[in-house]
Amino acid sequence: MAPPSPSSSSVTGSATDMPGTDALTQMSADLAAISANMLTRGDKTALVSELRTVIREEIAAVRRDLTALEQRVDELEEHRLHTTHHQQAADLATTRQGNILLELRRQVEDLDNRGRRNNIRVRGLPESDDESPRELLTGLFVQLLGEDAPPKYPWNKHTEHYVVPGVMGNPET
């Protein structure tokens, strides 16, 4: 008997003769390949364990970095504290030196003024143009000595610096 022709309309019971059988065979082969490539529970456990190990190592590295950074920050804060103390000490020394300089300038000015006034210093007395220093000092000494009036002798410029013979090693004795 002759094999049936593909154009015949008779249906036989064979699976290879059915239309779409090749597609089903291909799909079943693809499913078998996919299921063979799928991870098993043991594979998944191993991957999670490896991932945890990597994460722990990264966290440990970050902790080491943070510890080193914390030490550096502590050192910097300590250095800043020492620098602040040194700056305050320098500021205090500068202020003291400024005050000393002002006092020295005042003393130099005072010495200069003493030289001009023949070593006579009267502090706290106002200097005015309308009153002579002689009258001012005479009035001051009268008030300090508790007297009523100034002495009755005349001031003489010729005798003010006169040295009496025989006094204080004068050779004319």
Secondary structure, DSSP 8 states (H G I E B T S, - for coil): -----TT-----S-STTSTTHHHHHHHHHHHHHHHHHS--HHHHHHHHHHHHHHHHHHHHHHHHHHHHHHHHHHHHHHHHHHHHHHHHHHHHHHHHHHHHHHHHHHHHHHHHHHHHTTT---TT----SSS-HHHHHHHHHHHHHT-SS--SS---TTTTT---TTSTT-S--
